[in-house]
């Protein structure tokens, strides 16, 4: 089995590679934060809608009785 070739990076390519990886991590974090915020907002709106519906239903039942 021949020895594996070692690829060395120059300082410039190491900096560029690190910046690219850093950007990928930031983009992933932004996506996770956006998804979390969207989920919170949908939960708030859904809870508000259910609350209003139940309140109107109970008020309607009370007025009928």
N, C-alpha and C positions, 0 to 999 in steps of 0.2 A: 504494500500500500504506500503510494507516494505521500510525502509530507504535505500537509495543507498549506496553502499560500496565505500568508499573513498580510492583511490589508491595513496599512497605517493611514491615519487621517492627519492632514496638516492642521495646524491650529485654526486656520480659516474655515475649512470644511467642518471641523468639530463645532465651531460657533454657529455656523449655518444649520447644521443638523440639530443642535440643541434648540435653536430658535424655532425650527419647524415643529419639533416635538412639543415645545412649550405652547405654540399656537394650537396644535391639535388638542392638547389637554384643556386649554381655555375654551375652545369651541365646544368640547364635550361638556364642560361645566356649565356653559351658558345654556346649552340644550336641556340639561337636567334641571336647571333653575327655572327655565321657561315652562317645562312640563309640570313641575311642582306648583308653580304659581297658577297655571291654567287649571290644574286639578283643584286647588283651593278655591278659586273663583267659581268654578262649576259647582262645587259642593255648597258654597254659600248661596248661590242663586237657587239651586235645587231645594235647599232647606228653607229658604224664604218662600218659595212657591208652595211647598207642601204646608208650611205654617199658615200662609194666607188662605189656602184652600180649606184646611181643617177649621180655621177660625170662621170662615164664611159658612161652612157646613154646620158648625155648632150654633152659630147665630140664627141660621135659617131654621134649624130644628127647634130652637127655643121660641122663635116667633110663631111656629106652627102649633106649639103646645099651649 
